[in-house]
Amino acid sequence: MLSVFVRYFRVKMETGIKVADCMRTSLVTVPESTSVFIAAKKMAESGVGSLLVTNSQNSIYGIITERDLVVKVLALKNVNVTVKEICTKTLITIPVTDDISTAAKLMGEKNVKRIVVTSQGKIVGLISQKDLISIAPSLYDYIAGEKPIAAKLKVY
């Protein structure tokens, strides 16, 4: 019985929980022309660790995180910049219908803490490492880029 369990997890570890079941749907956005100071203030007031960045057509095209503020602004004493200048413009996305284990693997592979969730090509939410670990702590290994414990077991 254990060998069947281990073989299943070597191939695919699915939780049965979809990204849609634990994503955040209230998206906090900021225009690309916003100063980093105002962006940081908005993060603090909203209680979030990232903001989605919108262009002049109000389309989301980037993300700015607390880490971006520390590494690209504070550490360089570069406070007179806009969100557009330091945001990450390549969004990592995942379909709303994927299992959260896929989200965890993607976070581990791309070394990101947050992934934008899409449905039919439109942004509908955001999912973070914190969201995943609070629901399924066993996914930590995937996020850390390691194989799950069950996949490390040897079958005799």
Phi and psi in degrees as a GROMACS rama.xvg file:
@    title "Ramachandran Plot"
@    xaxis  label "Phi"
@    yaxis  label "Psi"
@TYPE xy
-61.4296  -38.607  LEU-2
-64.2909  -35.8911  SER-3
-64.6151  -43.8724  VAL-4
-58.6151  -48.2597  PHE-5
-65.1436  -42.9032  VAL-6
-61.8344  -40.0375  ARG-7
-60.2214  -45.8222  TYR-8
-74.2575  -22.6122  PHE-9
-68.0748  -36.7842  ARG-10
-78.338  -50.1812  VAL-11
-159.609  128.344  LYS-12
-107.265  103.622  MET-13
-112.036  142.388  GLU-14
-93.9422  -19.9043  THR-15
85.2672  -0.456412  GLY-16
-103.267  124.392  ILE-17
-84.8232  154.067  LYS-18
-54.6656  -38.2212  VAL-19
-58.6692  -27.4685  ALA-20
-76.3097  -16.5749  ASP-21
-135.432  6.94765  CYS-22
-76.0789  160.403  MET-23
-95.7555  130.637  ARG-24
-102.751  -13.6272  THR-25
-88.2235  100.794  SER-26
-88.7607  132.196  LEU-27
-102.199  119.381  VAL-28
-116.31  164.967  THR-29
-147.553  136.743  VAL-30
-65.4155  147.293  PRO-31
-60.4621  -22.0895  GLU-32
-83.2202  -2.32495  SER-33
-68.4956  140.427  THR-34
-70.5339  153.718  SER-35
-64.4232  -29.6534  VAL-36
-63.6213  -47.4139  PHE-37
-65.1438  -38.0865  ILE-38
-62.2706  -44.8106  ALA-39
-62.301  -40.8536  ALA-40
-63.4435  -40.6126  LYS-41
-65.934  -38.8439  LYS-42
-59.8946  -47.6785  MET-43
-62.5592  -45.7666  ALA-44
-66.6799  -33.271  GLU-45
-88.0827  -11.9223  SER-46
68.362  36.6615  GLY-47
-123.745  161.727  VAL-48
-103.972  3.79086  GLY-49
-156.755  159.628  SER-50
-131.545  140.634  LEU-51
-85.5881  139.489  LEU-52
-101.855  132.21  VAL-53
-111.721  150.219  THR-54
-91.7483  -171.199  ASN-55
-66.5708  -19.5341  SER-56
-91.3971  8.74564  GLN-57
65.555  25.1714  ASN-58
-94.2201  136.969  SER-59
-76.2671  128.469  ILE-60
-136.118  -5.64666  TYR-61
-154.17  178.435  GLY-62
-142.332  142.027  ILE-63
-122.227  133.242  ILE-64
-118.782  168.46  THR-65
-57.2052  -39.2793  GLU-66
-62.6924  -40.2955  ARG-67
-57.4514  -42.9122  ASP-68
-63.9213  -40.2409  LEU-69
-70.8738  -51.9842  VAL-70
-75.3275  -41.4311  VAL-71
-95.3185  -12.8499  LYS-72
-118.935  -67.7114  VAL-73
-62.7428  -48.2585  LEU-74
-62.463  -27.6504  ALA-75
-101.205  3.44764  LEU-76
49.5876  46.9654  LYS-77
-111.657  60.6675  ASN-78
-84.2246  -11.3991  VAL-79
-97.286  50.4066  ASN-80
-126.702  163.94  VAL-81
-99.802  166.26  THR-82
-57.6943  -39.4307  VAL-83
-56.4425  -35.0583  LYS-84
-74.4021  -22.9492  GLU-85
-121.845  -6.01409  ILE-86
-71.2862  158.224  CYS-87
-84.4751  121.971  THR-88
-94.0625  -12.2346  LYS-89
-100.284  104.14  THR-90
-80.8834  134.47  LEU-91
-88.4975  124.308  ILE-92
-122.592  160.017  THR-93
-145.062  140.806  ILE-94
-67.4876  146.81  PRO-95
-60.1963  -24.7584  VAL-96
-88.0516  -7.47863  THR-97
-71.797  153.898  ASP-98
-70.0824  148.666  ASP-99
-65.5711  -20.389  ILE-100
-65.9316  -33.1135  SER-101
-66.1632  -39.9393  THR-102
-62.707  -42.4138  ALA-103
-62.9256  -44.5549  ALA-104
-60.7947  -43.9189  LYS-105
-62.735  -41.8289  LEU-106
-60.9385  -42.3898  MET-107
-65.1926  -44.7959  GLY-108
-65.7508  -40.7879  GLU-109
-92.7151  -5.6398  LYS-110
55.8558  50.6397  ASN-111
-125.087  157.838  VAL-112
-100.387  -14.0542  LYS-113
-138.684  145.027  ARG-114
-130.643  138.944  ILE-115
-81.0492  134.087  VAL-116
-100.964  133.919  VAL-117
-122.069  154.223  THR-118
-139.796  120.289  SER-119
52.1003  41.707  GLN-120
81.1605  0.0871316  GLY-121
-110.8  144.388  LYS-122
-74.8198  124.48  ILE-123
-124.092  -7.86389  VAL-124
-175.982  -175.075  GLY-125
-143.349  139.577  LEU-126
-128.867  138.347  ILE-127
-119.605  165.313  SER-128
-55.8694  -41.6506  GLN-129
-60.3387  -41.6016  LYS-130
-60.571  -45.5071  ASP-131
-65.76  -48.1389  LEU-132
-67.7837  -31.2761  ILE-133
-68.2987  -28.1737  SER-134
-91.0173  -41.9125  ILE-135
-139.341  84.0299  ALA-136
-55.1173  -25.3759  PRO-137
-65.3218  -15.0385  SER-138
-77.5917  -5.94186  LEU-139
-55.5427  -39.8943  TYR-140
-59.0169  -40.9948  ASP-141
-63.8666  -44.1322  TYR-142
-63.3817  -38.3884  ILE-143
-75.1469  -4.30983  ALA-144
83.8773  17.3141  GLY-145
-108.347  160.01  GLU-146
-72.3553  146.666  LYS-147
-59.4868  155.114  PRO-148
-53.7736  -42.7879  ILE-149
-59.7321  -33.7258  ALA-150
-75.6681  -16.1671  ALA-151
-85.3346  -16.03  LYS-152
-68.5138  142.453  LEU-153
-94.0421  138.898  LYS-154
-97.4491  126.978  VAL-155
